Amino acid sequence: MLKGTMLQYFHWYLPADGTLWKQIKNDAPRLKELGFTAIWLPPACKASTGGHSTGYDIYDLYDLGEFDQKGSVRTKYGTKQEYIEALEAIRATGMQAIVDIVLNHKAGGDEIEKIQVVKVNPDNRNEIISEPFEIEGFTKFTFPGRQKKYSDFEWNYMCFTGVDYASNLSEDGVFRILNGNGDSWQEMIGDEKGNYDYLMYNDIDFRNPAVREELHRWGKWYFEQAQFDGVRLDAVKHIPASFYNEWLDNLRQSTGKEIFAVGEYWAPGHLPLLVKYIEATHGRMSVFDSSLHHNFHNASNMGNDFDMRTIFDDTLVKIMPDKAVTVISNHDTQPLQALEAPVEPWFKPIAYALTLLRDEGYPCVFYPDLFGANYKDYGKDGNEYDIWMPGVENIEKLLQARREHAYGTQRDYFDHANCIGWTREGDDEHRGCAVVISNGDNGNKTMEMGKRYAGKTFIDMMGKNKAKVKINKDGWGEFFAPAGGVSVWVQKTK
């Protein structure tokens, strides 16, 4: 049985015109036809910049585009009613709805509080560089536009571990709040920046039992509103693993559903940290395979100097495939974003073949790779750039190949630095395929399809090679790949 295929249905630079939820509602049947089984939607909660924010500067978890707060009723993507209708349209097709959960921090506080803090070294948060002193920070959240509907919980400095701005001093920095919940930051899996509990804005303190209780209550409320099938958990490397163990158990128990979860623990080139996090959460969630993305990024920049036999080395999908969600691009790695590490366009069809057409992992397709994107923004050098992200060549054919042919026994031929391949034998209901990839010159690979195909003719459904390959009596054939590209060979039916 074919595993799922997820679509990340947004990117950072979508227009802030409030139409995305309507667009998803209209697109859902077509996305189902393309073979997607799950749609990952952007954060739906009201952010600190209201109707303009991508959603990660979270303000009010209970405002899904219903209340006049932060300058608008709707979010960047639409109103609460439009959001609910989009979710219903996704589920009506049989696809799953994956919602984006942002619980690491809150932004856009309503009132200033005087708080005791110590300033820390931003590059080593365990190093205190001041005596305790008082600052003013926007750490009180009363949500006046909501008027306590759904929840009367108010957030204050006791709910946060740190802030990045002292209002009375007009000073940026990393300030650890002395709130009595602990004499240090919360415990994290890795030791990046000494302790990477603090990321941005008002960092939530999960040691506070009232905070945990409120977030459990909110999770149940959110499910009652949205009836989602899965969650994408933002910034989990900055949140104690113990919290999500408790939160996911509570959510699944209260809903009676085995809610799918995938965590964003972005640690490119640091596979042991991904494994350590999965172990710390005892398999409760999958993780995006940032190590595989790291390999794709490097391979796309190195050209034929990259040894394709090593493409899966030090990746989560190789050692823990059942916990790996594979990505080629996302909103954080796209050009001009915080974790910018784009996979070059020539390599993207190769990368998608390596994720969509193999047995291992849960592949996720990025919105611009399907639909294309164009936007302008400023780079770290202060210059403005006009970015064009064309849709990936043959992406719909690769999705078709996954839907119709990526089944059955997998045989690998990773035996040449610049030309690799594999076959999928198919099953009782699906004919299989042979995949050949080259990051250098035109390539070829003799591979076994299985005796059931003896005498059958195969053609390249990507249209890259006009040859016809006849399978010999033992089930083998010689298949070809274009220079710097991928061919997917399937049985000719007419």
Buried (B, 14 or more C-beta within 10 A) or exposed (E): EBBBBBBBBBBBBBEBEBBBBBBBBEBBEEBBEBBBBBBBBBBBBBBBBBBEBBBBBBBBBBBBBBBBBBEBBBBBBBBBEBBBBBBBBBBEBEBBBBBBBBBBBBBBBBEBBEBBBBBBBBEEBEEBEEEEBEBBBBBBBBBEBBEEEBBEBBBBBBBBBBBBBBBEEEEEBBBBBBBEBBEEBBEBBBEBBBBBBBBBBBBBBBBBEEBBEBBBBBBBBBBEBBBBBBBBBBBBBBBBBBBBBBBBEBBBEBBEBEBBBBBBBBBBEBBEBBBBBBEBBEEBBBBBBBBBBBBBBBBBBEBBEBBBBBBBEBBBBBBBBEBBBBBBBBBBBBBBBEEEBBBBBEBBBBBBBBBBBBBBBBBBBBBBBBEEBEBEEEEEEEEEEEBEBEBBBBBBBBBBBBBBBBBBBBBEBBEBBBBBBBBBBBEEEBBBBBBBBBBBEBBBBEBBBBBEBBEBBBBBBBEBBEEEBEBBEEBBBBBBBBEBBBBBBBBEEE
